[in-house]
Amino acid sequence: MPPKGTKAAALAKAMAGAKKGKKKWSKGGTRDEVKNDVMWTKATLDKLNNEVPKYKVITPQVVSDRLKISVSIAAAGLKKLAAEKVIKVVCTSSKWRIYSRVLSQAE
C-alpha cells in the first residue's frame, strides 16, 4: 500500500498543528498612572484644614488618595495639623503614622 502523502506534507501538517496550540501570555493588569500634585495649592490647603480633621482614621496614604497630592506632602500636612492639636497621633512607626480626629467633650 503506497503512502498517502509525502514526508514534506506530513511535516508541514505537524508544524501547523504545533503553532496553533502555543500559549499566549496576557499583559497582566495595568494601573492608571496617577497625577498627584507635589505642591500645596489654596484649594488643597483648605481641604486639608476643613475635611481631614473629620476623618475617623487618618494616614498619609488616605489623605494622598482623597486630596490627590503626593504622600510626602500629605505626611507634612498631617504633622502640621498634629502640631496645631487639630488631630492626634494614635500610633507611629518608622514606616507609617496613624492619626485620629480629636473628640470634643460633648462627644
Solvent accessible surface area in square Angstrom, and as a share of the most:
residue,aa,sasa,rsa
1,M,213,0.95
2,P,111,0.70
3,P,119,0.75
4,K,196,0.83
5,G,48,0.46
6,T,93,0.54
7,K,185,0.79
8,A,74,0.57
9,A,58,0.45
10,A,63,0.49
11,L,119,0.59
12,A,63,0.49
13,K,161,0.68
14,A,64,0.50
15,M,104,0.46
16,A,67,0.52
17,G,48,0.47
18,A,69,0.54
19,K,151,0.64
20,K,181,0.77
21,G,70,0.67
22,K,159,0.67
23,K,130,0.55
24,K,182,0.77
25,W,207,0.73
26,S,102,0.66
27,K,197,0.83
28,G,50,0.48
29,G,85,0.82
30,T,121,0.71
31,R,221,0.81
32,D,129,0.67
33,E,145,0.65
34,V,104,0.60
35,K,166,0.70
36,N,47,0.24
37,D,62,0.32
38,V,102,0.58
39,M,142,0.63
40,W,76,0.27
41,T,64,0.37
42,K,161,0.68
43,A,64,0.50
44,T,12,0.07
45,L,62,0.31
46,D,61,0.32
47,K,89,0.38
48,L,0,0.00
49,N,68,0.35
50,N,92,0.47
51,E,78,0.35
52,V,0,0.00
53,P,23,0.14
54,K,148,0.63
55,Y,30,0.11
56,K,144,0.61
57,V,92,0.53
58,I,0,0.00
59,T,22,0.13
60,P,11,0.07
61,Q,98,0.44
62,V,44,0.25
63,V,0,0.00
64,S,6,0.04
65,D,96,0.50
66,R,137,0.50
67,L,10,0.05
68,K,117,0.50
69,I,0,0.00
70,S,25,0.16
71,V,68,0.39
72,S,81,0.52
73,I,36,0.18
74,A,0,0.00
75,A,30,0.23
76,A,55,0.42
77,G,2,0.02
78,L,0,0.00
79,K,110,0.47
80,K,82,0.35
81,L,2,0.01
82,A,22,0.17
83,A,82,0.64
84,E,98,0.44
85,K,163,0.69
86,V,53,0.31
87,I,2,0.01
88,K,104,0.44
89,V,66,0.38
90,V,90,0.52
91,C,58,0.35
92,T,77,0.45
93,S,50,0.32
94,S,113,0.73
95,K,171,0.72
96,W,113,0.39
97,R,88,0.32
98,I,55,0.28
99,Y,3,0.01
100,S,25,0.16
101,R,74,0.27
102,V,77,0.44
103,L,97,0.48
104,S,65,0.42
105,Q,187,0.83
106,A,105,0.82
107,E,137,0.62
